Amino acid sequence: MGPQDRNSRPPRRRPRCARLRMRGHVHPEGAKVLRSRFLSGAAAATGAAAVAAPAAAAQWEYKFGHDMPVQHPLHTTMVRMWREVEQRTGGRLRVAVFPQNQLGSDSAALSQIRSGALQFTCLSGAIIASVVPVTQIENLPFAFSSGDEVFHAMDNELGEYLRREMEAKDLIAMPRMYDLGLRQVTSSTHPIRTADDFANFKIRTPPSKIFVDAFKALGASPTSISFNETYVALQTHVVDGQETPYSVIETSRLYEVQKYLSVTNHSWAGWWLLANVDAWRSLPSDVQDVVREISVKYSAIERRETALANAALADKLSRRGMIFNKADTATFKARLTAFYADWKTAFGTTAWNSLQKVTGRLA
């Protein structure tokens, strides 16, 4: 074919989506194709990089389990935290994250962390209390008025005392707690406005004596149920209500099986990041230092993200159909006098005095 033949060939038409792109427009179907190709190419590039530079085998491969859904700030924070631990230790310590009780209930996680079947977990003092009873002090009703007050206690004298008590039972607790927030009462039957509304009210509580005792004192009928079984228990009316912070009500979709939300702020909820003692002591001191340092960094991040989430969730849960009311908590506190006296004795002078240095005198 000569030059004249090539010059006489009619111009080739570009595909429609290409012509539209040249004019500054992209057909919706063309956009989908482009996005698909871009994502495929990015994935291929990432895969190629992974093949070209495979990660070295970790010296320690541990597991971390917790009870929150993947949408919760605790989970997203933990994923980032353990990724940074792996990077900072040069890949020597690699920790796989298992959310939403995939490795068993909270009580099972406590057993596993003690036996060594699980190397790291996040648990509340209410759960740890079956081994270290004084850790329930963080859940004492109406002890704390805000998250800041909680952290002032738990980051200092009271928290140091609790960590020593846990270590005496072979549970290694990291220096800072993670935040869940102040707890609220929800119900499928009626709002809780005063203590009288607790009469014959079947409420789910964690498997913890302090919660059971508190709601009995308020006149309710508490039932201890593991959190991973709570949604079904509410759905099938085994219980009428439950009490958790806003973020749990949202991320666990409890608004689907609960109609009323009573703002009580009756107790604080948080987690200790725990390590199995043998797994922890098998790590060299430099790796331990990295875990401690990064856990403190991410506790601050998680606290901030949880506070922001909880602040926005009252409006969001209302838009989801929950009916809000502010409870008269003075009527609650009036019924807890004997409860406080019993738990002051149970916790002991050291813990109680450390608590009151932050909260002031508790009735």
Secondary structure by P-SEA (a helix, b strand, c coil): ccaaaaaacccccccaaaaaaaaccccaaaaaaaaaaaaaaaaaaaaaaaaacccccccbbbbbbbccccccaaaaaaaaaaaaaaaaacccbbbbbbcccccccaaaaaaaaaaccccbbbbcccccccccccccccccccccccaaaaaaaaacaaaaaaaaaaaaaccccccbbbbbcbbbbbbcccccccccccccccccccccaaaaaaaaaaccbbbbbcccaaaaaaaacccccccccaaaaaaacccccccbbbbcccccccccccccaaaaaaccaaaaaaaaaaaaaaaaaaaaaaaaaaaacaaaaaaabbbbbbccaaaaaaacaaaaaaaaaaacaaaaaaaaacccccc
